[in-house]
Amino acid sequence: MWSAVWRGTLTGLLTAVAGAILLAASLYLTDFPQRHNPYFLQGIALVSSAAAGYVAGRRAQTGGLLHGAAAGVGFFVVGSLLGLAFFGGVAPAGFLLTRLALAAVVGAIAGVMGINA
């Protein structure tokens, strides 16, 4: 179980890094307004949670809901701790709990999709 969750969490983190690099490159190469960044970053986080859940469900082959949710939560927790370590500052508790819930739900749905793929 845990190897599937860790593999999914790592996949989510790598997906987030790739998405952030693509966003940074697009902002550097175009004159796209930066006021839209929070929406793109939220999208990257949701796609990364989905990737984490999908990989966890696919690797586990059973219990996609649980494995996907655990990988989504794992992605959120590890990503938040890395952000705290490198950039400092803590977001408000309500914001963090909302993001945690979204990561769990998206990861769970993707985990179910992963076992059925």
N, C-alpha and C positions, 0 to 999 in steps of 0.2 A: 504494500500500500504506500509506504512512505517514499519509495523510490519513484513511483508514478507522480506523487504530489511534488517532490523536489524537482523532477524533470519538468513538470508543468510550470512550476514557479520560475525555474531558470529560463524556460522558453518565454514566459511572460516578460521577464526582465530584459531579455535580449530583444524582444519585439518592441518594448518601450524605448530602448536605446536606439534601435533602428528608426523608429518613428520620430524620435527627437532629432536625430541627425538629418532626416529628410525635411523636417520642419525648419530646422536651422538653415539648411541649404536653400530652401525655397525663400525664406525671409532674406537671406543674404543676396540671392540672385534676382529677386524681384522687389518691387516697391509695395508689396502687400502690407496693409496696415497692421501694426502689432496689437491693436486692440482686440483682434480676434484670437490671439494666442490661447487664452484660457479655454475657449471652445475646442480648439484643435488638440490641446493637451488633454482635455477630458476625453475626447474621442480616442486619442492614443492610449489612454489608460483603460478605456473600455475594451478596445481591440486587444490590448495586451492581456487583460483579464480573461477575455474569451479564448485567446491562444493558450493561456495557461490551463484553463479548464478543459479545453479540447484535447490537449496533449495528455493531461492527467487521465482523462476518461479513456482515451485511446490506449494508453499504456496499461491501465488497470483492467480493462475489459469487463469489469463488473462494478456496480455502485458508482456510476458516472456522476450522479447527483452529488454524492458526498465527496468523491475525489475532485470533481470540478470546483465545488465550493471551497474545499480546502486549498486547492492550488490558487484560486482567485484571491482568497484571504492571505495566503502565503506571499503572493506577488505584492499585495498591498502593504503588508507588514514589512517585508524586506525592502521594498522600494521606499517606504516612508522612513525607515531607519537609515537607509543610505542617503536619502535627501537630508535628513536631520544631521547626519555626520558630516556631509560635505557642505551644506549650505546654512545650517543652523535655523533656528526659529521653528515654532510649532504652530500649526493651523488651529483654529478654534475646534473644540470638541465636537460640536454639531456637524461641522464640515467633515471631520475625520470619520465620524460614525456613518454619515451618509455615503461617503466614498467606500467605506468598508462594506456596507450593506450592498451597494452596487457591484462591487468586486465579487462578493459572494454569490449574488443572484446571477450575474452574467457568467461567472465561472461555472456555476451549477448547470445552467442551461447548455453551455458549451460542452460540459462534461457528458451530459446525456447525448448530445449530438456526436461526441467522440466515440462513445461505445457503439453507436448505431451506424458508424461510417464504415 
